[in-house]
């Protein structure tokens, strides 16, 4: 499984954001087979990112569109706020 430092993940997510916005230098995030357990992806928009085979255990994510915070645990998303 691939692992990333916080800085590497931030760079990948920054390039993915630029890619989604059609900006120069952007590229689609390839997080396939990555160990993302315990990662904080609260500011990440992972639409169209390659997450196949990724370990998403205990990942925290924030949906800014709905204002919901979720935690992925055992591949199930749990809403943390009401």
Steps between C-alpha positions, in 0.01 A plus 500: 500500500620849417550743786534878487628762739262781591694728265486252209126449546446877512691538173299224331174652620609849391579376150169313491315819594681688223413219255131517598506877441675460164809683619847453356717252689206310639468124481247240607580351840610137484455366850441143388632241744592781742485468876293804596394367839467770765546772237318829533348566159261764632600761241540257210269471201567147382250498215656306210807403707618141455438336839482139381645267761571785742477440876255762624468373858443778754522776238331828590336697223293816485226564247494876466192484279289344775699601808531138608809347654549130443737239631563187297530199727516148367402634157178653638452875516365634829359849534671673792275804528124540498 
